[in-house]
Amino acid sequence: MMSLLERMEEHIKLLHSKMNYKDGTDIVLILFFASDKMICMVNMFPEVFFMDVTCSMNCQNKLLFLMVLKYANGEAHIGNISV
């Protein structure tokens, strides 16, 4: 039985071959983006967190994760974007 690490390595190798990358080419699997303002908003104890993932956003079928914060006064701010 394959361990989680071995399965991840196999998945990355398959991704390399599907994307026609040369052997040894490094790829970014996920990128998290949070500005100083976003981090500040998350730390200010908002009333509600909304989190959503959309599937197959590009030709690589990668997910887009978005966290939005909603305050009691109705304002909404982006807390995190992950692609």
C-alpha angles and dihedrals in degrees: 000000000000120000121232091257092052091049091050091050090050091049091051091049090051090049090051091053094046091050092046093236119163117249111275095028112138120221133192111241098190135000122203119201124193123153123209089260091053092050090048091052092051091050094051091077102248120205097239137018117205115195126182138169122204118201132226098009095163143014089283091058091236123164127244114214119196129182117195125186123213122197128207090256090060098255117138128203134180111250102180141355121199125184 
